[in-house]
Amino acid sequence: MNASLTPGQTKVEQVKLLIDGQWVESKTSEWRDVVNPATQQVLARVPFATAEEVDAAIAAGQRAFKTWRDTPIGARMRIMLKLQALIREHSKRIAVVLSAEQGKTIADAEGDIFRGLEVVEHACSIGSLQMGEFAENVAGGVDTYTLRQPIGVCAGITPFNFPAMIPLWMFPMAIVCGNTFVLKPSEQDPLSTMMLVELALEAGVPAGVLNVVHGGKQVVDALCTHTDIKAISFVGSTEVGTHVYNLAGQHGKRVQSMMGAKNHAVVLPDANRTQTLNALVGAGFGAAGQRCMATSVAVLVGKAREWLPDLKALAANLKVNAGSEPGTDVGPLISKRAKERVLGLIESGIKEGAKLELDGRDVSVPGFEQGNFVGPTLFSGVTTDMQIYTQEIFGPVLVVLEVDTLDEAIALVNRNPFGNGTGLFTQSGAAARKFQNEIDVGQVGINIPIPVPVPYFSFTGSRGSKLGDLGPYGKQVVQFYTQTKTVTSRWFDDDSVNDGVNTTISLR
Ligand code: NAD
């Protein structure tokens, strides 16, 4: 099937839908090319599924739920054990396709897969994760216990920037809890996601338990409004995530919506200078800034202002090239449209009076002249009213602001509309403790630039970065994908027991 497409392959194949365990060729008339962002080579064509195809995928999930929900925990867990082994085995092969369709370096593509693999490994602990609670003798001879039951057909909508990790945040945990799933991968780079779905089938996920539809707004809206979908997991931009949260919420669904970011790194002058500068540059420009946890704002506090020239020199040293090439630090942006948008924002920064310290607009990559490249770009003298500060750029652009104190830095971060990730760089435990306490941001790194939580914790976010109470993976996602039922029970072993009629609410 097309998911095994390799970058050198010339035949353009059509990405299939997965409905009820069958790979289905879509009957749609609307198709979109999946394009290698470094070369513009068309790797495949992806369908925008019809309404009937979306309905068929949900119906398959609904049918499969009847038996899957009662499949023993051990059987579900063993499928996840097999899946993690298969992902490990095929990781390098998937990374090549991921890098070709998304643009990131091979090493970063392997990291993308690995961070998802960790969630599958965690799904193997479902035996203890999905346990209920038990209280004996809540009244005379009465016990109360809870069951964590699956909720039905769930759906996941994923972004382009992590085509392995984010689908793996979703379907393994939903399925291992006993739900069935309809996945809608990013239409920009669905090939590596489909390879993971293939492995899920190989691991033993039964027909109808995992279904895949492709498309854009129409398909997403159909999932958000369909009566038989019980929960929606969304990861993507704040604009779309807010729409999904509202629409699916109005239709009575549980929703977790993980959205955009503007991540500040606050640098105190007592920080380890070399390590901090390395961290800022790696997290600012790695994956061409197309990470929800990228550092996009550096806040230099007090004398740390003097580090700007070193920051600039380090960023200027990064190698811009195709993700497939050895030694690449910064690959291309996902699309020509994304590049235009980033260039427009750089232009706005210049117009609005920021100082362009490092200009990545005219970068040219020999052998990849058609690639959507933007080189590392650094602005200083940035103020909070500029578009390069207020908007998520999602490109290799780091903006530098300067303040005098940690208090000012904390207030600045907390005023920003986004609250996804942040970092503090310091050698002071007291400053770090104050920061972690007062900052209103979901993921906090202390001398850690990209503090993505490991899967036994949950991903989170504040303000414009997250809607919904419960985040992906960890314990929270088990709550998200299950319904708690409490059972209060009493058993009689003697027919002569007679407590009399009790007309009160109390248990005796
Ligand atoms: P996007 O919002 O454009 O697309 C996300 C998904 O929504 C895709 O599957 C897409 O097909 C669908 N979609 C697009 N337009 C839609 C519309 N009008 N109505 C309904 N659905 C629509 O996001 P993207 O560009 O693919 O991904 C980048 C964004 O994702 C960034 O904002 C990034 O910060 C965010 N992100 C957040 C996290 C997080 O955990 N907070 C993680 C990764 C990425």
Residues whose N, C-alpha, C, O or C-beta is under 5 A from the ligand:
A	BS01	NAD	I157 T158 P159 F160 N161 K184 P185 S186 E187 G215 G216 K217 V220 V235 G236 S237 T238 V240 M258 M259 G260 A261 C292 S465
